[in-house]
Amino acid sequence: SCSCSCCFTLTSFFCLFGFVNQSRALFFIVEWNNLSIKSEMSLNADQVNQQIDHMIKFIESEAQEKADEIRAKTEEEFNIEKARLVQEEKVKITNQFERKKKLVETQRKIENSNKLNKARLEVLQAQDDHLREVVDAAKAKSLEIAKDDSKYPKLLQDLITQSLCSMLEDSKVVLKCRSQDVSIVKKVLTPAVEGFTKLTNLVPTVTIDEDNFLDEECGGGVVLVVNNRITVTNTLDKRIDLTVDRLMPAIRYHLFGASESRKFFE
């Protein structure tokens, strides 16, 4: 060992420079001491330079090893940090993709639902249009009934009796009809009232309103009014409307078949 100030300075240099291999540091110190001793023994310049070059190479080798160690450690830390950042970005991208995927799925479901609802509305509209055509055809056919002289008078008689039964009045009753039906109503009015009286023992006074007639579009029939308060409409078009409303499920079933969404039937 050496306790000279030169050895202390070299030891401090190695600590400062970062040498951690104590054996190599001691080897360098021994070599330095040998060089000092040889210098004192009057070594020539070539020998001194050779020793100095040897020490320089030793220092450079140690520095290179330290630099390689720092570089390796830095690269390792860089790779770890890079892997961490890459993983974080992967997680972010995955989360963004999942959110966008859910958004696309939701939009697709909404679009499919809108298309399905639109298709259902179109089907319902087509069914309503066809049903309206059927009802209009039935109303048009009712006009043909009014032209049948063998059936229409009996129909008017039954309509008058039915209307009186709906009112159950024995007071004055005003009867309205189409202008072309006045003569037929006059013929069937008496038997119609008699039929009502036979059923209820009520004897109303029925007069025909020959000033205010029903529209031609009603298809025929009568309207009875009591004291301008009670009105019974028993025209053919009204009866068709009532029949359609009451039998609408059955009509739809026969026209369009059973509904797939319907679970209960009357």
C-alpha positions in Angstrom: 0.0 0.0 0.0 1.1 3.6 -0.5 0.1 6.6 1.6 1.7 9.3 -0.5 -0.2 12.3 -1.7 0.1 11.2 -5.3 -1.7 7.9 -4.5 -4.4 9.8 -2.6 -4.9 12.0 -5.6 -5.2 9.0 -8.0 -7.6 7.3 -5.7 -9.8 10.4 -5.6 -9.6 10.6 -9.4 -10.8 7.1 -9.8 -13.7 7.7 -7.5 -14.6 10.8 -9.3 -14.2 9.1 -12.7 -16.5 6.4 -11.6 -14.3 3.3 -11.4 -15.9 0.7 -9.2 -13.4 -2.1 -9.9 -11.0 -1.7 -6.9 -8.5 -4.3 -8.1 -8.0 -2.4 -11.4 -7.7 0.9 -9.5 -5.1 -0.6 -7.2 -3.3 -2.0 -10.3 -3.1 1.4 -11.8 -1.8 2.9 -8.6 0.9 0.3 -8.4 1.9 1.0 -12.0 1.9 4.7 -11.3 4.2 4.1 -8.3 6.5 1.9 -10.4 6.6 4.7 -13.0 7.5 7.2 -10.3 10.2 5.0 -8.9 11.6 4.3 -12.4 11.4 8.1 -13.1 13.5 8.6 -10.1 15.9 5.9 -11.4 16.5 8.1 -14.4 14.4 6.2 -17.1 14.8 7.5 -20.6 12.0 9.4 -22.3 10.8 6.5 -24.4 10.3 4.3 -21.4 8.4 7.0 -19.6 6.2 7.7 -22.7 5.6 4.0 -23.0 4.4 3.8 -19.4 2.2 6.9 -19.9 0.6 5.4 -23.0 0.0 2.2 -21.1 -1.8 4.1 -18.4 -3.8 6.2 -20.9 -5.0 3.0 -22.6 -5.9 1.6 -19.3 -8.0 4.8 -18.4 -9.6 4.8 -21.8 -10.5 1.1 -21.5 -12.1 1.7 -18.1 -13.9 4.8 -19.5 -15.2 2.8 -22.4 -16.4 0.0 -20.1 -18.2 2.6 -18.0 -19.7 4.3 -21.1 -20.9 0.9 -22.4 -22.4 0.2 -19.0 -24.2 3.6 -18.9 -25.3 3.1 -22.5 -26.6 -0.4 -21.8 -28.5 0.8 -18.7 -29.8 3.8 -20.6 -31.0 1.6 -23.4 -32.6 -0.8 -21.0 -34.5 2.1 -19.2 -35.4 3.5 -22.6 -36.8 0.1 -23.8 -38.8 -0.2 -20.5 -40.2 3.3 -20.8 -40.9 2.7 -24.5 -42.7 -0.5 -23.7 -44.7 1.2 -21.0 -45.8 4.1 -23.3 -46.6 1.6 -26.1 -48.7 -0.4 -23.8 -50.5 2.7 -22.6 -51.2 3.8 -26.1 -52.4 0.3 -27.0 -54.9 0.5 -24.1 -56.0 3.9 -25.2 -56.4 2.8 -28.8 -58.3 -0.3 -27.7 -60.6 1.7 -25.5 -61.2 4.2 -28.3 -61.9 1.4 -30.7 -64.4 -0.3 -28.3 -66.2 3.0 -27.8 -66.4 3.6 -31.6 -67.5 0.0 -32.1 -70.3 0.4 -29.6 -71.3 3.7 -31.2 -71.4 2.1 -34.6 -73.4 -0.8 -33.3 -75.8 1.6 -31.6 -76.2 3.7 -34.7 -76.8 0.5 -36.8 -79.4 -0.7 -34.4 -81.1 2.7 -34.5 -81.0 2.7 -38.3 -82.4 -0.9 -38.4 -85.1 0.1 -36.0 -86.0 3.2 -38.0 -86.1 1.1 -41.2 -88.3 -1.5 -39.6 -90.7 1.1 -38.2 -90.9 2.7 -41.6 -91.6 -0.6 -43.2 -94.3 -1.4 -40.7 -95.9 2.1 -41.2 -95.8 1.5 -44.9 -97.5 -1.9 -44.5 -100.1 -0.4 -42.1 -100.7 2.5 -44.5 -101.2 0.0 -47.4 -103.6 -2.1 -45.3 -105.6 1.0 -44.4 -105.7 2.1 -48.0 -107.0 -1.3 -49.1 -109.5 -1.4 -46.2 -110.7 2.0 -47.2 -111.2 0.8 -50.8 -113.2 -2.2 -49.5 -115.4 0.1 -47.3 -115.9 2.5 -50.2 -116.9 -0.5 -52.4 -119.4 -1.6 -49.8 -120.9 1.8 -49.6 -121.1 2.0 -53.4 -122.9 -1.4 -53.4 -125.4 -0.1 -50.8 -126.6 2.4 -53.4 -127.5 -0.6 -55.6 -129.6 -2.0 -52.7 -131.6 1.3 -52.6 -132.3 0.7 -56.3 -133.8 -2.7 -55.7 -137.6 -2.1 -55.5 -138.2 -5.6 -54.2 -135.9 -5.3 -51.2 -135.5 -1.7 -50.4 -139.1 -0.9 -49.1 -138.9 -3.8 -46.6 -135.4 -2.5 -45.5 -136.8 1.0 -44.9 -139.7 -0.4 -42.9 -137.3 -2.4 -40.7 -135.0 0.6 -40.3 -137.9 2.8 -39.1 -139.0 0.2 -36.6 -135.5 -0.3 -35.3 -134.9 3.4 -34.9 -138.2 3.8 -32.9 -137.1 0.9 -30.7 -133.8 2.7 -30.0 -135.7 5.9 -29.0 -138.6 4.3 -27.1 -140.6 7.5 -27.4 -144.4 7.8 -27.7 -144.3 11.5 -28.5 -143.9 13.3 -31.8 -141.2 12.0 -33.9 -139.8 13.7 -37.1 -138.5 11.4 -39.8 -136.0 12.5 -42.4 -135.1 10.6 -45.6 -133.8 11.2 -49.1 -136.1 13.0 -51.5 -136.5 10.0 -53.8 -137.5 7.8 -50.8 -140.5 9.9 -49.6 -143.1 7.9 -51.5 -141.6 4.6 -50.3 -141.5 5.9 -46.7 -145.1 6.9 -46.8 -146.1 3.4 -47.9 -144.1 1.6 -45.1 -144.5 4.1 -42.3 -147.8 2.8 -41.0 -146.7 -0.9 -40.8 -143.3 0.2 -39.3 -145.1 2.1 -36.5 -147.5 -0.8 -35.9 -144.6 -3.2 -35.6 -143.0 -0.9 -33.0 -146.3 -0.6 -31.1 -146.7 -4.3 -31.1 -143.3 -4.7 -29.5 -143.5 -1.8 -26.9 -147.1 -0.8 -26.5 -146.0 2.7 -27.4 -147.9 4.8 -30.0 -145.7 7.6 -31.3 -146.7 10.2 -33.9 -144.3 10.1 -36.8 -144.3 12.8 -39.4 -142.1 13.0 -42.5 -139.9 16.1 -42.9 -140.4 17.0 -46.5 -138.4 20.3 -46.3 -135.0 18.9 -45.1 -133.9 15.8 -47.0 -130.8 13.6 -46.4 -127.8 13.8 -48.8 -127.5 11.3 -51.6 -124.2 10.1 -50.3 -125.9 8.4 -47.3 -127.0 5.6 -49.6 -130.5 5.5 -48.2 -132.2 4.9 -44.8 -133.7 7.3 -42.3 -133.0 9.7 -39.5 -135.4 10.1 -36.6 -135.5 13.2 -34.3 -137.5 13.9 -31.1 -137.8 17.5 -30.0 -134.5 18.4 -31.6 -132.8 16.6 -28.7 -132.7 13.0 -29.5 -131.5 11.9 -32.9 -131.1 8.3 -34.3 -129.2 8.0 -37.5 -130.0 4.8 -39.3 -128.7 5.4 -42.8 -127.0 2.8 -44.9 -123.5 4.5 -44.8 -123.7 4.9 -41.1 -124.6 1.3 -40.6 -121.7 0.3 -42.8 -119.4 2.5 -40.7 -120.7 0.9 -37.4 -120.3 -2.6 -38.9 -116.8 -1.9 -40.0 -115.8 -0.5 -36.6 -117.4 -3.5 -34.8 -116.0 -6.2 -37.2 -112.6 -4.5 -37.9 -110.5 -7.3 -36.3 -112.4 -10.0 -38.3 -112.2 -7.9 -41.5 -108.5 -7.4 -41.1 -108.0 -11.1 -40.4 -109.9 -12.1 -43.6 -108.1 -9.5 -45.7 -104.6 -9.7 -44.4 -104.4 -12.9 -42.3 -103.4 -13.2 -38.6 -101.0 -10.6 -37.2 -97.7 -12.1 -36.1 -97.4 -9.7 -33.2 -100.9 -10.5 -31.9 -100.9 -13.0 -29.0 -104.5 -12.9 -27.8 -107.7 -13.3 -29.8 -111.3 -12.7 -28.6 
